[in-house]
Amino acid sequence: MTPAWAEAIARAHPRVAIGARRPWPIRPRALVVIGGAGAGKTTAVDAVRAAALPGVVVPLRRVTRPARAGDHPAEAIVVAPAAMAADVAAGVVAPSWWRRLDGDRRERYGFVASAAPLAVYSANNAIVDPACALAPPDALAAAVVVAIAASPAVRAARLAARSPDLAAAERAARLAEPTPAAHLVIDGDGDDPTAVGAALVAVARALRGLSVDAAEAP
């Protein structure tokens, strides 16, 4: 059953729709933003950063893949595999997961651990893949997964502009990657990127309110 708060969010914001992911978390403590390459995830999450909502934190994301032109400074902090493994083991990075790139090559991704009432994770689709070796395994048990969706043509143009050095084969693979089921879906098309960010900010604000209500409940 879709919770009333999710239905209220979808009714209030034309770009937000209920997705197919189930079950819903009972007490949301995290918001995981996924979507195809070029859908507009980073732009939307940057709006959450700029909004500076009380109790809402966007943790830094560390990666073991090589740096790319156009990398976001908060979402692609490149570290050595050994350093990543040590930080995961120490709990400095949590959650973490693996993503397959270029055939058999696997790279690790992870967020600096946060104790904020609501963490907003700017992730990639692999984080919700059962084969991603998520650590800890229950890291998303209290997470609402939000997908940013955009048309193939829009995504291709954005990806070309953002990552011009990306190999053709990897670009094609990333554009062909299907977006997994999400609890909520935000329409990322259109010429106004601020609208997508505003929708995600509204979702984050609503979820933060839920976490406050849960914390104050008797």
C-alpha positions as CSV (number, residue, x, y, z in Angstrom):
1,M,0.0,0.0,0.0
2,T,1.3,3.5,-0.9
3,P,1.6,5.6,2.3
4,A,-0.5,8.7,2.5
5,W,2.5,11.0,2.7
6,A,3.8,9.7,-0.6
7,E,0.4,10.3,-2.3
8,A,0.3,13.8,-0.8
9,I,3.7,14.6,-2.3
10,A,2.6,13.3,-5.7
11,R,-0.6,15.3,-5.6
12,A,1.3,18.5,-4.6
13,H,4.0,18.4,-7.3
14,P,3.1,17.8,-10.9
15,R,6.6,16.4,-11.7
16,V,6.4,13.7,-9.0
17,A,4.7,10.4,-9.6
18,I,4.3,7.2,-7.6
19,G,6.7,4.5,-8.8
20,A,6.7,0.7,-8.7
21,R,9.2,0.0,-6.0
22,R,7.9,-1.9,-2.9
23,P,7.9,-2.1,0.0
24,W,7.9,1.4,1.4
25,P,10.1,2.2,4.4
26,I,8.1,2.6,7.6
27,R,10.2,5.5,8.8
28,P,12.3,7.1,6.0
29,R,15.7,8.2,7.1
30,A,17.4,8.4,3.7
31,L,16.6,9.5,0.1
32,V,18.5,7.7,-2.7
33,V,18.5,9.5,-6.0
34,I,19.0,7.3,-9.1
35,G,18.3,7.5,-12.8
36,G,19.9,7.0,-16.1
37,A,23.1,8.9,-17.1
38,G,22.2,12.4,-18.1
39,A,18.7,12.3,-16.5
40,G,19.6,15.3,-14.2
41,K,20.4,13.6,-10.9
42,T,23.3,15.9,-10.1
43,T,21.4,19.1,-11.0
44,A,18.5,18.0,-8.8
45,V,20.7,17.1,-5.8
46,D,22.6,20.3,-6.2
47,A,19.3,22.1,-5.5
48,V,19.0,20.2,-2.3
49,R,22.5,21.2,-1.3
50,A,21.7,24.9,-2.1
51,A,18.4,24.7,-0.1
52,A,20.4,23.9,3.1
53,L,17.3,22.3,4.7
54,P,17.8,21.8,8.5
55,G,18.6,18.2,9.3
56,V,19.2,17.2,5.7
57,V,22.7,16.3,4.6
58,V,24.0,15.3,1.2
59,P,27.1,13.1,2.0
60,L,30.2,13.3,-0.1
61,R,30.6,10.4,-2.5
62,R,33.9,8.6,-3.0
63,V,34.8,6.5,-6.0
64,T,37.6,4.2,-7.1
65,R,37.1,4.7,-10.8
66,P,39.5,7.1,-12.7
67,A,38.6,10.8,-12.7
68,R,36.7,12.1,-15.7
69,A,36.3,15.6,-17.2
70,G,33.3,17.2,-15.7
71,D,33.2,15.2,-12.5
72,H,31.2,16.8,-9.7
73,P,33.6,17.7,-6.8
74,A,31.2,16.3,-4.2
75,E,30.1,13.2,-6.1
76,A,33.4,11.9,-7.5
77,I,36.1,12.1,-4.9
78,V,38.6,9.6,-6.3
79,V,40.4,7.4,-3.8
80,A,42.6,4.3,-4.1
81,P,40.9,0.9,-3.8
82,A,42.8,0.1,-0.7
83,A,41.9,3.3,1.0
84,M,38.2,2.8,0.1
85,A,38.3,-0.7,1.5
86,A,39.9,0.5,4.8
87,D,37.3,3.3,5.2
88,V,34.4,0.8,4.5
89,A,35.8,-1.6,7.1
90,A,36.1,1.3,9.6
91,G,32.6,2.6,9.0
92,V,33.9,5.9,7.7
93,V,32.2,5.1,4.4
94,A,28.7,3.7,4.5
95,P,26.8,2.7,2.5
96,S,29.1,1.4,-0.3
97,W,28.5,-0.7,-3.3
98,W,30.2,-2.0,-6.5
99,R,29.4,-1.0,-10.1
100,R,30.5,-2.9,-13.2
101,L,32.1,-0.7,-15.9
102,D,33.7,-1.5,-19.2
103,G,32.9,-5.2,-19.2
104,D,34.5,-7.0,-16.3
105,R,36.0,-4.0,-14.6
106,R,34.3,-3.3,-11.2
107,E,34.6,0.0,-9.3
108,R,33.5,0.8,-5.8
109,Y,31.4,3.7,-4.7
110,G,30.5,4.9,-1.3
111,F,29.3,7.8,0.8
112,V,31.0,9.4,3.8
113,A,28.9,8.1,6.8
114,S,26.3,10.5,8.1
115,A,24.2,10.6,11.3
116,A,21.9,13.3,10.0
117,P,18.1,12.8,10.4
118,L,17.8,12.6,6.6
119,A,20.7,11.7,4.2
120,V,20.3,12.4,0.5
121,Y,22.4,10.1,-1.5
122,S,23.3,11.1,-5.1
123,A,23.9,7.6,-6.4
124,N,23.8,5.5,-9.5
125,N,21.5,2.7,-10.5
126,A,23.9,0.0,-9.3
127,I,23.2,0.9,-5.7
128,V,19.8,-0.8,-5.9
129,D,21.1,-3.8,-7.8
130,P,20.9,-7.0,-5.6
131,A,24.3,-8.0,-7.0
132,C,26.1,-4.7,-6.0
133,A,27.4,-6.1,-2.6
134,L,25.8,-3.3,-0.7
135,A,27.6,-2.7,2.6
136,P,26.0,-2.8,5.1
137,P,23.4,-5.1,3.5
138,D,20.5,-3.3,5.1
139,A,21.8,0.2,4.4
140,L,18.7,1.1,2.3
141,A,16.1,-0.4,4.6
142,A,14.9,3.0,5.7
143,A,15.5,4.7,2.3
144,V,13.0,6.2,-0.2
145,V,14.4,5.6,-3.7
146,V,13.6,8.5,-6.1
147,A,14.3,8.1,-9.8
148,I,14.9,11.1,-12.1
149,A,13.6,10.2,-15.5
150,A,14.3,11.9,-18.8
151,S,13.9,11.0,-22.5
152,P,16.8,9.2,-24.3
153,A,17.5,12.2,-26.6
154,V,17.8,14.6,-23.6
155,R,20.0,12.2,-21.7
156,A,22.3,11.7,-24.7
157,A,22.8,15.4,-25.2
158,R,23.5,16.0,-21.5
159,L,25.9,13.1,-21.2
160,A,27.9,14.3,-24.2
161,A,28.2,17.8,-22.8
162,R,29.1,16.6,-19.3
163,S,31.5,13.8,-20.1
164,P,33.1,14.4,-23.4
165,D,36.0,12.1,-22.7
166,L,33.8,9.1,-22.0
167,A,34.6,6.1,-24.3
168,A,31.9,5.5,-27.0
169,A,31.2,2.0,-25.8
170,E,30.7,3.1,-22.2
171,R,28.6,6.0,-23.3
172,A,26.3,3.7,-25.2
173,A,26.2,1.2,-22.3
174,R,25.2,3.9,-19.8
175,L,22.5,5.3,-22.1
176,A,21.1,1.8,-22.6
177,E,21.0,1.1,-18.9
178,P,17.4,0.7,-17.6
179,T,16.4,2.6,-14.5
180,P,15.4,0.3,-11.7
181,A,12.0,0.6,-10.0
182,A,11.8,3.6,-7.6
183,H,9.3,4.6,-4.9
184,L,8.9,8.0,-6.5
185,V,9.7,9.2,-10.1
186,I,10.5,12.8,-11.0
187,D,10.1,14.0,-14.6
188,G,13.5,15.3,-15.6
189,D,12.5,16.5,-19.1
190,G,11.9,20.1,-20.1
191,D,14.0,23.3,-20.5
192,D,13.8,24.4,-16.8
193,P,16.3,22.5,-14.7
194,T,15.2,24.4,-11.6
195,A,11.8,22.7,-11.7
196,V,13.4,19.2,-11.2
197,G,15.5,20.5,-8.4
198,A,12.5,22.1,-6.8
199,A,10.6,18.9,-6.9
200,L,13.4,17.0,-5.2
201,V,13.8,19.7,-2.6
202,A,10.0,19.3,-1.8
203,V,10.4,15.5,-1.5
204,A,13.4,16.0,0.9
205,R,11.5,18.5,3.0
206,A,8.6,16.2,3.3
207,L,10.7,13.2,4.3
208,R,12.6,15.4,6.8
209,G,9.3,16.3,8.4
210,L,8.4,12.6,8.7
211,S,11.7,11.9,10.4
212,V,11.1,14.7,12.9
213,D,7.6,13.4,13.6
214,A,8.9,9.8,14.1
215,A,11.7,11.1,16.5
216,E,9.2,13.1,18.5
217,A,6.5,10.4,18.7
218,P,5.9,8.9,22.2
